[in-house]
Amino acid sequence: MLHPVFVSLIVISIAFGLKALVDKLASDRSIKKAKDVRNTSHNIKHFINFIMMFLLLFTWAAEIQNFALSIAAFAVAIVIATREFIQCVIGFFYLVTTRPFKIGDWIQVGEYFGEVAETDWIKTTIHEIDIHTYQFSRKTVYIPNNKLITSPIKNLNFSKRYVTHHFLIVRKESLNPYSIYETLTNKAKHYCEGFSEIAGRYNSIIERKLDAQVSGPEPEIHFGTTELGEFKASFTLFCPIEKALEIEHKLTKDFMTLWYKELNKQGAKA
């Protein structure tokens, strides 16, 4: 019989060779077909890892059994010491069975928001995104899989192309704002006019998949007050993610222009 060490080296070498081959084939297919196959390649590599672990456990079964018997007295201590690792492995099986997200999805776990880059037995890797600007922060976050069991997972993949963008403008001056409401609403509709048809279809797709009514695609503006009694204008836009900040800046400029124009007009009358 072959020595377990020799067999283990063969199994590991074959597994790493297969994973390298999968990466190369996935890269070639991605270039030729112009298709994102990262999720498929990751699933294949996870399957290879599973087979490799199974073969290694089978190869070392006798040695593991003898070793387990020799440290039976320390079993409880070992379990306690490795409980975080065990929880991470359980968390990985939770991800595989429930599939709350896939590679390339935008997710939020706790305070972390980003695009899923990779998952393995221990951790989930995401490229962090600033939730306010929708831009990559150039930071990589490694989330232990056990956190995915204890923390809510928000799948934000519907926000990857179109987003429901909210922003507020707060003013201290006293003014009747409804004299500028219609003009401001028309401005918002004008800025969203170029993509309104596509936004309407995308909004309908989201509603069908969620089986719920969501805001959009028409822009919404609401006036109110803060807890301190200051004036508050609340804007809600359903727009392409790359245009969200651009439209916010335009509407902010229009609001300020109309606000101070009306303020001067009402001040002159007074």
Summary of the structure (lengths in Angstrom):
residues: 270
radius of gyration: 27.5
end to end distance: 101.7
largest distance: 101.7
contacts: 708
relative contact order: 0.09
helix: 58%
strand: 22%
